[in-house]
């Protein structure tokens, strides 16, 4: 993965602007690189797959810079977010620069792969817009939730898998289905961990999603399952800095109604769909990625 980091930095260095390189070096970079791992499992290691992985990771990094600004997030993975240290304007411009560098390199890949990734980047922004809109209300529409997490998270994982398959000569649509369903499972588990994990494990405050007004799948299911009195109380807690008692109340209700188990089962369903899509290729590493994403605790 160090080769990927080097390639990404080279995209920035080639701009010839020392100030941009300096800012780039200060962007937090402790991510899982799930998308790169996926690309290498599908297409193996080569100059072209390394280039694709670097492009995808740069797009992902750009989206996180913008995401932190939109969410007013000051912490990411236990360190200050870039916008916390350098301001929203600098974070937005650095995100734009990263997108531009990634798209410049994307033109060197096969056209079908480049087109699929380009559409995914548009989906990222569409998902962010929908997320902002849904955060204004207590959303109880699961279809809108799944549309949002597809655009905001799954679409780039889908595109990564599709593009890697194209480079390898596989049927792209099979791997797109794998990536899409893996991405949905990944985001559901992320939403669960926001409730079940500690601040230290998450690298950000726990139950932060609900404070931001986001009604993720666990809250959607809790709203569906609980009694009318509890429904009303749950709605009053959205977009609020929770007290220790309120925090415990949410977690207790999640346990009472088996919400975490329901969500985990839903994530496993999408994980199984992902594996079924590429079953005929017998790539063991892709099975491991699904298992690791569904069973992870951070």
C-alpha positions as CSV (number, residue, x, y, z in Angstrom):
1,X,0.0,0.0,0.0
2,X,3.0,2.3,0.4
3,X,3.2,2.3,-3.4
4,X,-0.3,3.7,-3.5
5,X,0.6,6.5,-1.1
6,X,3.6,7.3,-3.2
7,X,1.6,7.5,-6.4
8,X,-1.1,9.7,-4.8
9,X,1.6,12.1,-3.6
10,X,3.2,12.2,-7.0
11,X,-0.1,13.4,-8.5
12,X,0.1,16.4,-6.2
13,X,3.9,17.0,-6.6
14,X,3.4,17.1,-10.4
15,X,1.3,20.2,-10.0
16,X,4.4,22.1,-9.1
17,X,2.9,24.0,-6.2
18,X,4.8,23.6,-3.0
19,X,2.0,25.0,-0.8
20,X,-0.4,22.4,-2.1
21,X,2.1,19.6,-1.4
22,X,2.6,21.0,2.1
23,X,-1.2,21.0,2.8
24,X,-1.5,17.5,1.2
25,X,1.1,16.1,3.6
26,X,-1.0,17.3,6.5
27,X,-4.2,15.5,5.5
28,X,-4.9,12.6,7.9
29,X,-4.3,9.3,6.0
30,X,-4.9,6.4,8.4
31,X,-7.7,4.8,6.4
32,X,-8.4,1.1,5.8
33,X,-7.9,1.4,2.0
34,X,-10.7,-1.1,1.5
35,X,-11.1,0.0,-2.1
36,X,-7.5,-0.6,-2.9
37,X,-7.6,-4.0,-1.3
38,X,-10.6,-4.8,-3.4
39,X,-8.9,-3.8,-6.6
40,X,-5.8,-5.9,-5.9
41,X,-7.9,-8.9,-5.0
42,X,-9.8,-8.7,-8.2
43,X,-7.1,-7.7,-10.7
44,X,-3.8,-8.5,-9.0
45,X,-0.8,-6.1,-8.7
46,X,0.4,-4.2,-11.7
47,X,1.2,-0.7,-12.8
48,X,-2.3,-0.2,-14.1
49,X,-4.1,-1.6,-11.0
50,X,-1.8,0.5,-8.7
51,X,-2.8,3.6,-10.8
52,X,-6.5,2.7,-10.4
53,X,-6.1,2.2,-6.7
54,X,-4.4,5.5,-6.2
55,X,-7.1,7.3,-8.3
56,X,-9.9,5.7,-6.2
57,X,-8.2,6.5,-2.9
58,X,-7.6,10.1,-3.9
59,X,-11.3,10.4,-4.8
60,X,-12.2,8.9,-1.5
61,X,-9.9,11.3,0.4
62,X,-11.4,14.3,-1.4
63,X,-14.9,13.2,-0.5
64,X,-13.9,12.9,3.2
65,X,-12.5,16.4,3.2
66,X,-15.8,17.7,1.9
67,X,-17.8,15.5,4.2
68,X,-16.0,16.8,7.3
69,X,-16.8,20.3,6.3
70,X,-20.5,19.6,5.7
71,X,-20.8,17.7,9.0
72,X,-18.7,20.2,11.0
73,X,-16.6,17.3,12.0
74,X,-13.5,18.3,14.0
75,X,-12.2,14.7,14.7
76,X,-11.5,11.9,12.3
77,X,-9.9,8.6,13.5
78,X,-8.8,10.1,16.8
79,X,-6.9,13.1,15.2
80,X,-8.0,16.6,14.2
81,X,-9.8,16.7,10.9
82,X,-8.1,18.8,8.2
83,X,-10.8,21.5,8.4
84,X,-10.4,21.7,12.2
85,X,-6.7,22.7,11.7
86,X,-6.8,24.7,8.5
87,X,-10.4,25.9,8.1
88,X,-13.3,25.0,5.9
89,X,-12.2,27.0,2.8
90,X,-8.8,25.3,2.6
91,X,-10.4,21.9,3.1
92,X,-12.9,22.5,0.3
93,X,-10.2,23.7,-2.1
94,X,-7.9,20.8,-1.2
95,X,-10.8,18.4,-1.9
96,X,-11.4,20.1,-5.3
97,X,-7.6,19.7,-6.1
98,X,-7.7,16.0,-5.2
99,X,-10.7,15.4,-7.4
100,X,-9.1,17.3,-10.3
101,X,-5.8,15.3,-10.0
102,X,-7.7,12.0,-9.8
103,X,-9.8,12.8,-12.9
104,X,-6.6,13.8,-14.8
105,X,-5.2,10.4,-14.2
106,X,-8.5,8.7,-14.8
107,X,-8.4,9.6,-18.4
108,X,-5.5,7.2,-18.9
109,X,-7.6,4.2,-18.0
110,X,-9.9,2.2,-20.3
111,X,-12.9,4.3,-21.2
112,X,-15.6,2.0,-19.7
113,X,-13.7,1.9,-16.4
114,X,-13.2,5.7,-16.4
115,X,-16.9,6.4,-17.2
116,X,-18.1,4.1,-14.4
117,X,-15.8,5.8,-11.9
118,X,-16.8,9.3,-13.1
119,X,-20.5,8.5,-12.6
120,X,-19.7,7.2,-9.1
121,X,-18.1,10.5,-8.2
122,X,-21.3,12.3,-9.2
123,X,-23.2,9.8,-7.1
124,X,-21.0,10.7,-4.1
125,X,-22.2,14.3,-4.3
126,X,-25.8,13.3,-4.9
127,X,-25.6,11.1,-1.8
128,X,-24.1,14.0,0.3
129,X,-27.0,16.2,-0.9
130,X,-29.5,13.6,0.1
131,X,-27.9,13.1,3.4
132,X,-28.1,16.8,4.2
133,X,-31.7,16.9,3.2
134,X,-32.6,13.8,5.2
135,X,-30.8,15.2,8.3
136,X,-33.3,18.1,8.4
137,X,-36.2,15.7,9.3
138,X,-36.7,12.5,11.3
139,X,-36.6,10.3,8.2
140,X,-38.6,7.1,8.5
141,X,-38.3,6.1,4.8
142,X,-35.9,3.2,4.5
143,X,-35.9,3.5,0.7
144,X,-34.4,7.0,1.0
145,X,-31.9,5.8,3.5
146,X,-30.7,3.0,1.2
147,X,-30.6,5.4,-1.7
148,X,-28.4,7.7,0.3
149,X,-26.0,5.1,1.5
150,X,-25.8,3.6,-2.0
151,X,-24.8,7.0,-3.5
152,X,-22.6,8.2,-0.6
153,X,-20.7,4.9,0.2
154,X,-21.5,2.0,-2.0
155,X,-21.2,3.7,-5.4
156,X,-17.5,4.2,-5.2
157,X,-16.9,0.7,-3.9
158,X,-19.1,-0.6,-6.8
159,X,-17.0,1.5,-9.3
160,X,-13.7,0.2,-7.8
161,X,-14.8,-3.4,-8.3
162,X,-16.1,-2.8,-11.8
163,X,-13.0,-0.9,-13.0
164,X,-10.7,-3.6,-11.5
165,X,-12.7,-6.3,-13.3
166,X,-12.4,-4.4,-16.6
167,X,-8.6,-4.3,-16.2
168,X,-8.6,-8.0,-15.5
169,X,-10.9,-8.9,-18.4
170,X,-13.7,-10.2,-16.2
171,X,-17.4,-9.3,-16.6
172,X,-17.6,-5.9,-15.0
173,X,-21.3,-6.1,-14.0
174,X,-20.7,-9.2,-11.9
175,X,-18.1,-7.3,-9.8
176,X,-20.2,-4.1,-9.8
177,X,-22.9,-6.1,-8.0
178,X,-20.4,-7.5,-5.6
179,X,-19.0,-4.0,-4.9
180,X,-22.5,-2.4,-4.5
181,X,-23.7,-5.0,-2.0
182,X,-20.4,-4.9,-0.1
183,X,-20.7,-1.2,0.1
184,X,-24.2,-1.4,1.5
185,X,-23.2,-4.0,4.1
186,X,-20.1,-1.8,5.0
187,X,-22.3,1.3,5.7
188,X,-24.9,-0.6,7.7
189,X,-22.1,-1.9,10.0
190,X,-20.7,1.6,10.2
191,X,-24.1,2.9,11.4
192,X,-24.3,0.1,13.9
193,X,-20.8,0.8,15.3
194,X,-21.7,4.5,15.8
195,X,-24.0,3.1,18.5
196,X,-22.2,0.1,19.9
197,X,-18.5,1.2,19.9
198,X,-16.6,3.5,22.1
199,X,-15.3,7.0,21.2
200,X,-11.7,5.6,21.1
201,X,-12.6,2.7,18.8
202,X,-14.5,4.9,16.4
203,X,-12.0,7.7,16.4
204,X,-14.9,10.2,16.9
205,X,-17.7,10.6,19.4
206,X,-20.1,7.7,19.6
207,X,-23.8,8.3,18.7
208,X,-22.6,11.3,16.7
209,X,-24.8,10.4,13.7
210,X,-28.0,11.0,15.7
211,X,-26.7,14.3,17.1
212,X,-26.2,15.4,13.5
213,X,-29.8,14.6,12.8
214,X,-29.0,11.4,10.8
215,X,-31.7,8.7,11.2
216,X,-29.6,5.7,10.3
217,X,-30.9,2.1,9.9
218,X,-30.7,1.2,13.7
219,X,-32.9,4.3,14.5
220,X,-35.2,3.5,11.6
221,X,-35.8,0.0,12.9
222,X,-36.1,1.2,16.5
223,X,-38.7,3.7,15.5
224,X,-40.6,1.0,13.7
225,X,-40.5,-1.5,16.6
226,X,-41.0,0.6,19.7
227,X,-44.1,1.8,21.4
228,X,-45.8,5.1,20.6
229,X,-44.5,6.8,23.8
230,X,-41.0,5.7,23.0
231,X,-41.3,6.8,19.4
232,X,-42.1,10.4,20.6
233,X,-39.2,10.4,23.1
234,X,-36.8,9.1,20.4
235,X,-37.8,11.9,18.1
236,X,-37.0,14.5,20.8
237,X,-33.4,13.2,21.1
238,X,-32.4,13.7,17.5
239,X,-30.0,16.6,16.9
240,X,-29.3,16.9,20.6
241,X,-26.2,16.6,22.7
242,X,-27.2,13.5,24.7
243,X,-26.9,13.2,28.5
244,X,-25.5,10.0,29.9
245,X,-29.1,9.0,30.8
246,X,-30.3,9.6,27.2
247,X,-27.4,7.8,25.7
248,X,-28.1,4.8,27.9
249,X,-31.8,5.0,27.1
250,X,-31.1,4.7,23.4
251,X,-28.7,1.8,23.9
252,X,-31.2,0.0,26.2
253,X,-34.0,0.4,23.7
254,X,-31.8,-1.0,20.9
255,X,-31.1,-4.0,23.1
256,X,-34.8,-4.4,24.2
257,X,-36.0,-4.6,20.6
258,X,-33.1,-6.5,19.2
259,X,-32.2,-3.7,16.8
260,X,-28.5,-4.4,16.5
261,X,-29.2,-8.0,15.6
262,X,-31.7,-6.9,12.9
263,X,-29.2,-4.5,11.4
264,X,-26.4,-7.1,11.5
265,X,-28.6,-9.6,9.8
266,X,-29.4,-7.0,7.1
267,X,-25.7,-6.4,6.5
268,X,-25.1,-10.1,6.3
269,X,-27.9,-10.3,3.7
270,X,-26.1,-7.8,1.5
271,X,-22.8,-9.6,2.1
272,X,-24.3,-12.8,0.9
273,X,-25.6,-11.1,-2.2
274,X,-22.2,-9.7,-2.9
275,X,-20.6,-13.2,-2.7
276,X,-23.3,-14.7,-4.9
277,X,-22.6,-12.2,-7.6
278,X,-19.0,-13.4,-8.1
279,X,-19.3,-17.0,-6.9
280,X,-18.3,-18.5,-10.2
281,X,-14.9,-16.7,-10.0
282,X,-13.7,-18.5,-6.8
283,X,-11.6,-15.6,-5.5
284,X,-11.1,-16.4,-1.8
285,X,-9.8,-13.0,-0.9
286,X,-13.2,-11.4,-1.8
287,X,-15.0,-13.8,0.6
288,X,-12.6,-12.6,3.3
289,X,-13.2,-9.0,2.6
290,X,-17.0,-9.4,3.0
291,X,-16.5,-11.4,6.3
292,X,-14.1,-8.8,7.6
293,X,-16.4,-5.9,6.8
294,X,-19.5,-7.5,8.3
295,X,-17.7,-8.8,11.5
296,X,-15.5,-5.8,12.2
297,X,-15.7,-3.8,15.4
298,X,-14.2,-0.5,14.2
